[in-house]
Amino acid sequence: MRQTNDTRPVVRILGTHGVPANYGGFETAAENVARYLVDHGWRAIVYCQTDHAGPTFEDTWQGIERVNISVPDKGWTGTARFDWISIWHAVRRRDLCLTFGYNTGVFNLIQWIAGVPNVINMDGIEWSRKRWGKLRQAILYVGERFAAWTGTELIADHPELNTYLQTRAPARKITTITYGAHPIEHASSAPVRELGLEPDGYLTLIARPIPENSILEIVQGFSARKRGVKLALLGNYEAASDPYHRAVIEAASDEVVFLGAIYEPERVQSLRYHSLGYLHGHTVGGTNPSLVEALAAGNPVIAHDNKYNAWVAGAAGLYFSTPDDVDAHVDRLISDVDLRKQLSENALTRHQDEFTWDRVAGQYEALLRKTLARTTNKKRA
C-alpha cells in the first residue's frame, strides 16, 4: 500500500514473467532496470506470473514491489490472460507503465483509451520468425501494429530496429536503448570441469536450436577438420522428433559436445568465462542478450555476418556467411593467440562503452522521467 506522503515517482513494469529473473532476456532486463530505479528513488512495481493458489497478492522482493497474479498456464493463452489481468490492474492505478514486448499489443489499447502513459520495448521483429507458424505470426504482426500506435514512447534495442520502427510510428517517439549485461570478471572453473571440459579448451554456442540461428552451418564448419578443442552447444536437441535437430547432430564431429539446456547463471557464466570464444549465428532481431553476455565475458566472437550482429560485436568479431567461413575463422581463432587477445580486449571495451546495466538502465530512467514530465505538463495545460 502506498503511503500518502510517498512522493517517489512510480512505474509499473508489465510484459514479463516477473522477478527474480529466471526465464529469459526480458525478465533479466526488467529486474536490472527495476533495481536501478529503486536505487535512484523510484517505486518500481513488477507484475509477476505465478501458479500460487488464491487471489492476486502484493509483496516486496529486494526493494522491488511485486503484484503476483496466479496464471498457471505458461503457454500463449496463459500469457494473454496474465497480460490482460495485469493491464487492467495497472490502469486502475493510473501510474506510468513500462511494457516489455508486444505479444498482446492489442491489449495496450486499454492504456491508450484510459490516457495512461505506456513506454513499450518493441523487442525484435518477432512476427517475422518462421518458428511461430503463420497463425502466431499474424497475431504478433497485429500486436506490433497496435503497440506502435498506442505506445506513448517506443524503445528499439538496436539502431536498425529504430529505423524499422519508423515505418510503424513517428521517429519522435522512438528511442534506441540496448540490452545490458554484468561484466564477468571471475568465475570458478569447477562447473566447466564437471561438464567434461577444460578451461580454454572449448568454444561455446548458446542458442535455441532453430534454422534462423545458423547452428547447422556453424557445426558443419567447425566439424570440417580436427580442431584439438571442443565446441560446447547449450540447448535441447531432440533428434527423434525434430528434423533440424537431427541434422545438427548428424553433422557434428566427435569434438562437438551437446550439454543440453543449462539455466543456472553460475554455470553459464563459468562456461562463458573459460571459453576460447563464442559462436553466434542469429540472423533475425536486434541486440541479442546472449551476444552481449559474451562481450561481457571478454569472449572473442565468430558471428553471422548481418547488420544486427556487426553493430553489437563490432571489432570483437569475425563474421561468417557460409560453413567454409566458419571453418576458416575457427582455425584462425584457435591458432592465433594474439588475435584472440585483441578480440577479447575489443569485446570488453565494446561492452563497457555500450552494454553495461548502469548505462542501459540509466537510459530507461531518463526516458521514463521525460514521459512523466510530458504527462504532467499535459494535465496542467
C-alpha positions in Angstrom: 0.0 0.0 0.0 1.4 3.4 -1.0 1.8 5.9 1.8 0.2 9.3 1.2 3.4 11.1 1.9 5.4 9.0 -0.5 6.5 11.4 -3.3 8.6 8.9 -5.3 7.8 8.5 -9.0 6.1 5.3 -9.8 6.5 2.9 -12.7 4.6 -0.4 -13.3 6.5 -3.0 -15.3 4.5 -5.3 -17.4 5.0 -7.9 -20.1 7.5 -10.3 -18.4 7.1 -13.4 -16.2 8.4 -11.2 -13.3 11.2 -11.1 -10.8 13.5 -12.7 -9.8 14.6 -13.3 -13.4 14.7 -17.0 -14.2 13.0 -17.2 -17.5 14.6 -15.1 -20.3 16.1 -11.8 -21.5 13.1 -9.6 -20.8 12.9 -10.8 -17.2 16.6 -10.1 -16.8 16.0 -6.6 -18.2 13.0 -6.0 -16.0 14.9 -7.0 -12.9 18.0 -4.9 -13.7 16.0 -1.8 -14.7 13.8 -2.2 -11.6 16.8 -2.5 -9.3 18.4 0.6 -10.8 15.2 2.6 -10.5 14.7 1.6 -6.9 18.3 2.7 -6.1 17.6 6.0 -7.8 14.5 6.9 -5.9 11.6 5.2 -7.7 8.8 2.8 -6.8 9.2 0.0 -9.3 6.3 -2.4 -9.3 6.7 -5.6 -11.4 3.8 -7.8 -12.4 4.7 -11.5 -11.8 3.0 -14.5 -13.3 2.8 -17.3 -10.7 0.9 -20.5 -10.1 0.1 -19.9 -6.5 -3.3 -20.9 -5.2 -5.5 -18.0 -4.4 -6.1 -14.4 -5.4 -3.6 -11.8 -6.5 -1.4 -10.5 -3.8 1.3 -7.9 -3.4 4.7 -8.2 -1.8 8.3 -6.9 -2.0 11.4 -8.6 -3.2 14.8 -6.8 -2.7 13.1 -3.4 -2.7 11.1 -4.1 -5.9 7.3 -4.3 -5.3 5.5 -7.2 -6.9 2.0 -7.9 -8.0 1.6 -11.7 -8.0 -1.1 -12.9 -10.4 -1.9 -16.6 -10.5 -2.0 -17.9 -14.0 -0.6 -21.5 -14.1 -0.6 -21.9 -17.9 2.8 -20.7 -19.2 1.8 -21.0 -22.9 0.4 -18.4 -25.2 -3.1 -18.5 -23.7 -1.7 -18.1 -20.2 0.5 -15.2 -21.2 -2.5 -13.4 -22.8 -4.6 -13.9 -19.7 -1.8 -12.7 -17.4 -1.2 -9.6 -19.6 -5.0 -8.8 -19.6 -5.3 -9.0 -15.9 -2.0 -7.1 -15.3 -3.0 -4.2 -17.6 -6.5 -3.8 -16.0 -4.8 -3.8 -12.6 -2.3 -1.2 -13.7 -4.7 1.1 -15.5 -6.9 1.4 -12.4 -3.9 2.9 -10.5 -3.1 5.3 -13.4 0.7 5.1 -12.9 3.2 5.2 -15.7 3.7 1.8 -17.4 6.8 0.2 -18.8 5.8 -2.7 -21.1 8.3 -5.3 -22.4 7.2 -6.8 -25.7 4.1 -6.6 -27.9 2.8 -10.2 -27.8 -0.5 -8.9 -26.6 -0.1 -5.4 -28.1 -3.8 -5.3 -28.9 -4.4 -5.0 -25.1 -2.3 -1.8 -24.9 -5.4 -0.1 -26.4 -6.7 -0.1 -22.8 -3.9 2.2 -21.6 -4.3 4.4 -24.6 -8.1 4.8 -24.1 -7.6 5.5 -20.4 -4.9 8.1 -21.0 -2.3 6.1 -19.0 1.3 6.7 -20.4 2.9 3.5 -21.6 6.5 3.1 -22.7 6.9 -0.1 -24.8 10.1 -2.0 -25.5 9.3 -3.3 -29.0 11.6 -6.3 -28.9 12.8 -7.7 -32.3 10.8 -8.2 -35.4 9.1 -11.2 -33.7 6.3 -11.6 -36.3 8.9 -12.4 -39.0 10.2 -15.5 -37.2 9.0 -18.6 -39.1 9.2 -20.8 -36.0 6.0 -19.3 -34.7 3.8 -20.6 -37.6 1.5 -18.5 -39.6 -1.3 -18.0 -37.1 1.1 -16.8 -34.3 3.0 -14.7 -36.8 -0.3 -13.0 -37.7 -1.1 -12.4 -34.1 2.3 -10.9 -33.4 2.1 -8.7 -36.6 -1.2 -7.2 -35.3 0.2 -6.8 -31.8 3.2 -4.9 -33.2 1.0 -2.5 -35.1 -1.2 -1.8 -32.0 1.8 -1.4 -29.7 3.4 1.0 -32.2 0.2 3.0 -32.5 -0.8 3.1 -28.8 2.6 3.4 -27.1 3.4 6.8 -25.6 7.1 6.1 -26.3 8.7 3.2 -28.1 12.1 1.6 -27.3 14.2 -0.1 -30.0 17.0 -2.2 -28.7 19.2 -1.7 -31.8 19.7 1.2 -34.3 18.4 -1.0 -37.2 15.2 -1.6 -35.2 14.8 2.1 -34.7 14.9 2.5 -38.5 12.4 -0.3 -39.0 10.0 1.1 -36.3 9.9 4.4 -38.2 7.8 2.6 -40.8 5.3 1.9 -37.9 5.4 5.1 -35.8 6.7 8.7 -35.9 10.5 8.9 -35.3 10.0 11.4 -32.5 8.5 8.7 -30.2 11.2 6.1 -30.8 14.4 5.8 -28.6 17.2 3.3 -29.0 18.1 1.6 -25.8 20.1 -1.6 -26.0 20.3 -4.7 -23.7 22.8 -4.9 -20.8 25.0 -7.5 -19.1 27.1 -7.5 -16.0 30.8 -8.0 -16.5 32.1 -11.4 -15.8 35.5 -10.7 -14.1 36.0 -14.1 -12.5 34.3 -17.5 -12.4 35.1 -20.8 -10.9 36.4 -23.5 -13.4 34.7 -26.3 -11.4 31.4 -26.2 -13.4 33.4 -26.4 -16.6 35.3 -29.5 -15.5 32.1 -31.1 -14.1 30.8 -31.0 -17.7 33.9 -32.8 -19.0 35.5 -29.6 -20.5 38.8 -27.9 -19.8 39.3 -24.1 -19.4 40.4 -22.6 -22.7 39.8 -25.9 -24.4 36.4 -25.2 -26.0 34.3 -22.8 -27.8 30.7 -22.0 -26.8 27.4 -21.7 -28.7 24.3 -20.8 -26.7 21.1 -20.5 -28.8 17.7 -22.0 -29.4 18.3 -24.8 -32.0 16.3 -23.4 -34.9 17.4 -22.7 -38.5 17.4 -18.9 -38.2 20.2 -19.3 -35.6 22.6 -20.9 -38.2 23.6 -23.7 -35.9 23.8 -26.3 -38.6 26.2 -24.1 -40.6 28.3 -23.5 -37.6 28.5 -27.2 -36.7 29.3 -28.1 -40.3 32.1 -25.5 -40.4 33.5 -26.5 -37.0 33.4 -30.2 -37.9 35.2 -29.8 -41.2 38.5 -30.8 -39.6 40.1 -31.9 -36.4 40.4 -29.0 -34.0 42.0 -30.1 -30.8 39.3 -28.2 -28.9 35.6 -28.8 -28.3 32.5 -27.0 -29.4 30.1 -26.9 -26.4 26.4 -26.5 -27.5 23.8 -25.4 -24.9 20.2 -26.2 -25.8 17.8 -29.1 -26.1 18.4 -31.3 -29.2 15.8 -33.9 -29.8 16.8 -36.0 -32.8 13.8 -38.3 -32.7 11.2 -35.5 -33.0 12.9 -32.6 -34.9 14.5 -32.9 -38.3 16.6 -29.8 -37.8 18.0 -31.1 -34.5 18.7 -34.4 -36.2 20.6 -32.7 -39.0 22.8 -30.8 -36.5 23.6 -34.0 -34.5 24.5 -35.9 -37.7 26.7 -33.1 -38.9 28.7 -32.9 -35.6 32.1 -34.3 -35.3 33.2 -36.1 -32.1 34.6 -32.8 -30.8 31.1 -31.3 -30.6 29.6 -31.7 -27.1 25.8 -31.4 -26.6 25.4 -30.2 -23.0 21.6 -29.8 -23.0 19.8 -26.8 -21.6 21.6 -25.1 -18.7 19.9 -22.3 -16.9 21.9 -21.8 -13.7 23.6 -18.4 -14.0 26.8 -19.6 -12.2 27.3 -22.5 -14.6 26.6 -20.4 -17.7 29.0 -17.7 -16.5 31.7 -20.2 -15.9 31.2 -21.7 -19.4 31.5 -18.2 -20.9 34.4 -17.0 -18.8 36.6 -20.0 -19.5 35.8 -20.3 -23.2 38.2 -19.6 -26.1 35.5 -17.8 -27.9 31.8 -17.6 -28.7 29.9 -18.6 -31.9 26.8 -16.7 -32.7 24.6 -17.5 -35.6 21.5 -15.3 -35.1 20.1 -13.8 -38.3 16.9 -12.1 -37.0 16.3 -9.5 -34.4 18.1 -6.6 -32.7 20.5 -6.7 -29.8 20.8 -10.3 -28.7 21.3 -10.8 -25.0 23.5 -13.9 -25.4 25.9 -11.9 -27.7 26.0 -9.1 -25.2 26.8 -11.5 -22.4 29.6 -13.0 -24.5 31.1 -9.5 -24.8 30.8 -9.0 -21.0 32.9 -12.2 -20.5 35.6 -10.9 -22.9 34.8 -13.7 -25.5 36.2 -13.3 -29.0 33.2 -13.7 -31.3 32.6 -15.5 -34.5 29.2 -14.2 -35.7 26.9 -14.5 -38.6 27.5 -11.5 -40.9 24.5 -9.3 -40.7 23.8 -5.7 -39.6 22.5 -6.7 -36.2 25.5 -8.7 -35.1 28.1 -6.4 -36.7 26.8 -3.4 -34.8 26.7 -5.2 -31.5 30.1 -7.1 -31.6 31.9 -4.6 -33.8 35.7 -5.1 -33.6 35.3 -8.0 -31.2 34.1 -10.3 -34.0 35.0 -12.3 -37.1 32.0 -12.7 -39.4 30.7 -15.6 -41.5 28.2 -16.3 -44.2 29.0 -19.9 -45.0 30.2 -23.1 -43.3 33.6 -22.5 -45.1 33.8 -19.1 -43.4 33.2 -20.7 -40.0 35.9 -23.3 -40.7 38.5 -20.6 -41.6 37.6 -18.3 -38.7 37.7 -21.1 -36.1 41.1 -22.2 -37.4 42.4 -18.6 -37.1 41.0 -18.2 -33.6 42.4 -21.4 -32.3 45.9 -20.9 -33.8 46.4 -17.2 -33.3 46.9 -16.2 -29.6 47.5 -12.5 -30.4 44.2 -12.4 -32.4 42.3 -14.0 -29.5 43.8 -11.5 -27.1 42.9 -8.5 -29.3 39.4 -9.6 -29.9 38.9 -10.3 -26.2 40.1 -6.7 -25.4 37.8 -5.4 -28.1 34.9 -7.3 -26.6 35.4 -5.9 -23.1 35.8 -2.4 -24.5 32.6 -2.7 -26.5 30.7 -4.0 -23.5 31.9 -1.1 -21.3 31.1 1.5 -23.9 27.6 0.4 -24.7 26.1 -2.5 -22.8 26.6 -2.1 -19.0 23.4 -2.2 -17.0 24.2 1.1 -15.4 24.2 2.7 -18.8 21.2 0.9 -20.1 19.0 1.3 -17.1 20.1 5.0 -16.8 18.7 5.5 -20.3 15.5 3.8 -19.3 15.2 6.2 -16.3 15.8 9.2 -18.5 13.1 8.2 -20.9 10.6 7.4 -18.1 11.3 10.8 -16.5 10.7 12.5 -19.8 7.4 10.7 -20.3 6.3 11.6 -16.8 7.2 15.2 -17.3 5.2 15.4 -20.6 2.2 13.7 -19.0 2.3 16.2 -16.1 2.5 19.1 -18.5 -0.4 17.9 -20.5 -2.5 17.6 -17.4 -1.7 21.2 -16.4 -2.4 22.6 -19.8 
